[in-house]
Amino acid sequence: MKKYIQIQNRTYELLARGSAKDLQSLIVDIFLFVLILLNVTAVCLESVSFIRESYSTSFLYFEIFSVIIFSIEYILRVWSAPSQKNKVSKSAFKKRLGYIFSFTGIIDLAAILPSILPIFFGGLDLRWLRVLRLLRLLKISNYSSALEDFFSAIKEEWQSFSAALYLILIALFLSSSLMYIAEHEAQPDNFSSIPETMWWGLITLTTVGYGDVSPVTPLGKIIGAFTAIMGVCTVALLTGIVATSFSNQRSRKAAMFEAEINEALKDGFISDDEAKKIEELRKKLNLSEEHSKSLIDLMSDKK
């Protein structure tokens, strides 16, 4: 039983985000990371007809190899999920369910389903399934907390974020309605209805400006100018909210990490268990090893 737990713990460590101190885990990370990028590249190249026709067999073999690797990875992640140290109170079954229904677990499953589904449902549109394989790019979230940080930032600032979205929605409906009244008679094809005009409103508010549809009447141009100004203000507000939340998250992570180091240094030195705990927290907070080392050295000197 002890040997079983050791193998399970080691499997979890190998599949978790590696560090320079664990060469084997780092090699696994690099291998899976490169395989993910090669899969995304293969999906893109397959969309080019002459490349797909010339290398169809190679693409097929590479896809089979990738699905086997990703399937083994998924099974091992489910099996080793009970080794998560940050969820000590949960049972092994609940930890496995927690991974399966987590964002990364769903993405890991979605990475293999597009290739497995045609075996059971031969009538499915293979073009859609090929495109869905691009979801494998999201598997990189296993090694980066970027998406997690983004959604966490929105969640923490949801009240401000939703208020900014509400302002954009008001601006969209208002500008689209006014532009429809001003331009419908002059351009009945481009501004045939308010929903149709919303395409122009959204593109103008976000300051993208494709130029495929534009006002020609004097009143329409005035409305367009005000819409562009409203877009600059509302989109900048939305961007500022997310950027500020990201910055606050970074500060909180540094403060949490510093507090953990400070707690470990209360007796004047960091034990092996404390060092392991600090390293796990560093990985969880996605902080660099250089930042961790410099902070430990700095706080050790103060002690």
BELTA-V420762 format. One record per backbone hydrogen bond with DSSP energy under -0.5 kcal/mol. CO is the residue of the C=O (numbers start at 0). NH is the residue of the N-H. E is the energy in kcal/mol with one decimal. If there is no record, write none. Layout:
co=CO nh=NH e=E
co=CO nh=NH e=E
//
This chain:
co=0 nh=4 e=-2.2
co=1 nh=5 e=-2.2
co=2 nh=6 e=-2.4
co=3 nh=7 e=-2.3
co=4 nh=8 e=-2.9
co=5 nh=9 e=-2.5
co=6 nh=10 e=-2.4
co=7 nh=11 e=-2.1
co=8 nh=12 e=-2.2
co=9 nh=13 e=-2.5
co=10 nh=14 e=-1.9
co=11 nh=15 e=-1.5
co=18 nh=21 e=-1.4
co=20 nh=22 e=-0.6
co=21 nh=25 e=-2.1
co=22 nh=26 e=-2.3
co=23 nh=27 e=-2.1
co=24 nh=28 e=-2.3
co=25 nh=29 e=-2.5
co=26 nh=30 e=-2.6
co=27 nh=31 e=-2.5
co=28 nh=32 e=-2.6
co=29 nh=33 e=-2.7
co=30 nh=34 e=-2.3
co=31 nh=35 e=-2.3
co=32 nh=36 e=-2.1
co=33 nh=37 e=-2.5
co=34 nh=38 e=-2.0
co=35 nh=39 e=-2.2
co=36 nh=40 e=-2.3
co=37 nh=41 e=-2.5
co=38 nh=42 e=-2.3
co=39 nh=43 e=-2.0
co=40 nh=44 e=-2.6
co=41 nh=45 e=-2.3
co=42 nh=46 e=-0.7
co=43 nh=46 e=-0.8
co=44 nh=47 e=-1.6
co=46 nh=48 e=-0.7
co=47 nh=51 e=-2.6
co=48 nh=52 e=-2.5
co=49 nh=53 e=-1.7
co=50 nh=54 e=-2.3
co=54 nh=58 e=-2.5
co=55 nh=59 e=-2.1
co=56 nh=60 e=-2.4
co=57 nh=61 e=-2.3
co=58 nh=62 e=-2.2
co=59 nh=63 e=-2.3
co=60 nh=64 e=-2.5
co=61 nh=65 e=-2.5
co=62 nh=66 e=-2.7
co=63 nh=67 e=-2.1
co=64 nh=68 e=-2.2
co=65 nh=69 e=-3.0
co=66 nh=70 e=-2.4
co=67 nh=71 e=-2.4
co=68 nh=72 e=-2.5
co=69 nh=73 e=-2.4
co=70 nh=74 e=-2.5
co=71 nh=75 e=-2.5
co=72 nh=76 e=-2.3
co=73 nh=77 e=-2.3
co=74 nh=78 e=-2.5
co=75 nh=79 e=-2.6
co=76 nh=80 e=-0.7
co=77 nh=80 e=-0.6
co=78 nh=81 e=-0.5
co=79 nh=82 e=-2.1
co=80 nh=83 e=-1.9
co=83 nh=86 e=-0.9
co=84 nh=87 e=-0.6
co=86 nh=89 e=-0.9
co=90 nh=94 e=-2.3
co=91 nh=95 e=-2.1
co=92 nh=96 e=-2.4
co=93 nh=97 e=-2.5
co=94 nh=98 e=-1.9
co=95 nh=99 e=-2.6
co=96 nh=100 e=-2.4
co=98 nh=101 e=-1.2
co=101 nh=105 e=-2.5
co=102 nh=106 e=-2.1
co=103 nh=107 e=-2.6
co=104 nh=108 e=-2.0
co=105 nh=109 e=-2.6
co=106 nh=110 e=-1.5
co=108 nh=111 e=-1.2
co=108 nh=112 e=-1.8
co=109 nh=113 e=-0.8
co=111 nh=114 e=-0.9
co=111 nh=115 e=-1.2
co=112 nh=115 e=-0.6
co=112 nh=116 e=-3.0
co=115 nh=118 e=-1.4
co=115 nh=119 e=-0.7
co=116 nh=119 e=-1.1
co=116 nh=120 e=-3.0
co=120 nh=123 e=-1.7
co=123 nh=125 e=-0.7
co=124 nh=128 e=-1.5
co=125 nh=129 e=-2.3
co=126 nh=130 e=-1.9
co=127 nh=131 e=-2.3
co=128 nh=132 e=-0.9
co=129 nh=132 e=-0.6
co=130 nh=133 e=-2.1
co=131 nh=134 e=-2.0
co=132 nh=135 e=-1.8
co=133 nh=136 e=-2.0
co=134 nh=137 e=-1.6
co=135 nh=138 e=-1.5
co=136 nh=139 e=-1.5
co=137 nh=140 e=-2.0
co=138 nh=141 e=-2.3
co=139 nh=142 e=-2.3
co=139 nh=143 e=-0.8
co=144 nh=148 e=-3.2
co=145 nh=149 e=-2.2
co=146 nh=150 e=-2.6
co=147 nh=151 e=-2.2
co=148 nh=152 e=-2.4
co=149 nh=153 e=-2.0
co=150 nh=154 e=-2.4
co=151 nh=155 e=-2.5
co=152 nh=156 e=-1.6
co=154 nh=157 e=-1.2
co=156 nh=160 e=-3.2
co=157 nh=161 e=-3.3
co=158 nh=162 e=-1.5
co=159 nh=163 e=-2.1
co=160 nh=164 e=-2.2
co=161 nh=165 e=-2.1
co=162 nh=166 e=-1.9
co=163 nh=167 e=-2.0
co=164 nh=168 e=-2.4
co=165 nh=169 e=-2.3
co=166 nh=170 e=-2.5
co=167 nh=171 e=-2.4
co=168 nh=172 e=-2.4
co=169 nh=173 e=-2.8
co=170 nh=174 e=-2.6
co=171 nh=175 e=-2.2
co=172 nh=176 e=-2.2
co=173 nh=177 e=-2.4
co=174 nh=178 e=-2.5
co=175 nh=179 e=-2.1
co=176 nh=180 e=-1.9
co=177 nh=181 e=-2.1
co=178 nh=182 e=-2.6
co=179 nh=183 e=-1.9
co=182 nh=186 e=-3.2
co=186 nh=190 e=-2.5
co=188 nh=191 e=-0.6
co=192 nh=196 e=-2.1
co=193 nh=197 e=-1.4
co=195 nh=198 e=-1.0
co=195 nh=199 e=-0.5
co=196 nh=200 e=-2.2
co=197 nh=201 e=-3.0
co=198 nh=202 e=-2.2
co=199 nh=203 e=-2.3
co=200 nh=204 e=-2.7
co=201 nh=205 e=-2.1
co=202 nh=207 e=-1.9
co=202 nh=208 e=-1.3
co=203 nh=206 e=-1.4
co=216 nh=220 e=-2.2
co=217 nh=221 e=-1.9
co=218 nh=222 e=-2.4
co=219 nh=223 e=-2.4
co=220 nh=224 e=-2.2
co=221 nh=225 e=-2.2
co=222 nh=226 e=-2.3
co=223 nh=227 e=-2.1
co=224 nh=228 e=-1.9
co=225 nh=229 e=-2.6
co=226 nh=230 e=-2.3
co=227 nh=231 e=-2.1
co=228 nh=232 e=-1.9
co=229 nh=233 e=-2.8
co=230 nh=234 e=-2.5
co=231 nh=235 e=-1.5
co=232 nh=236 e=-1.8
co=233 nh=237 e=-2.1
co=234 nh=238 e=-2.7
co=235 nh=239 e=-2.5
co=236 nh=240 e=-1.9
co=237 nh=241 e=-1.8
co=238 nh=242 e=-2.6
co=239 nh=243 e=-2.5
co=240 nh=244 e=-2.1
co=241 nh=245 e=-2.3
co=242 nh=246 e=-2.2
co=243 nh=247 e=-2.4
co=244 nh=248 e=-2.2
co=245 nh=249 e=-2.1
co=246 nh=250 e=-1.9
co=247 nh=251 e=-2.3
co=248 nh=252 e=-2.5
co=249 nh=253 e=-2.2
co=250 nh=254 e=-2.1
co=251 nh=255 e=-2.6
co=252 nh=256 e=-2.5
co=253 nh=257 e=-2.4
co=254 nh=258 e=-2.2
co=255 nh=259 e=-1.9
co=256 nh=260 e=-2.1
co=257 nh=261 e=-2.5
co=258 nh=262 e=-2.1
co=259 nh=263 e=-2.0
co=260 nh=264 e=-1.8
co=262 nh=265 e=-1.1
co=263 nh=266 e=-0.5
co=264 nh=267 e=-1.5
co=268 nh=270 e=-0.6
co=270 nh=274 e=-2.7
co=271 nh=275 e=-2.3
co=272 nh=276 e=-2.2
co=273 nh=277 e=-2.5
co=274 nh=278 e=-2.3
co=275 nh=279 e=-2.2
co=276 nh=280 e=-2.1
co=277 nh=281 e=-2.3
co=278 nh=282 e=-2.2
co=279 nh=283 e=-2.2
co=280 nh=284 e=-2.6
co=281 nh=285 e=-0.6
co=281 nh=286 e=-2.3
co=282 nh=285 e=-0.6
co=287 nh=291 e=-2.0
co=288 nh=292 e=-2.8
co=289 nh=293 e=-2.5
co=290 nh=294 e=-1.9
co=291 nh=295 e=-2.4
co=292 nh=296 e=-2.6
co=293 nh=297 e=-2.2
co=294 nh=298 e=-2.4
co=295 nh=299 e=-2.3
co=296 nh=300 e=-2.0
co=297 nh=301 e=-1.4
co=298 nh=302 e=-1.4
//
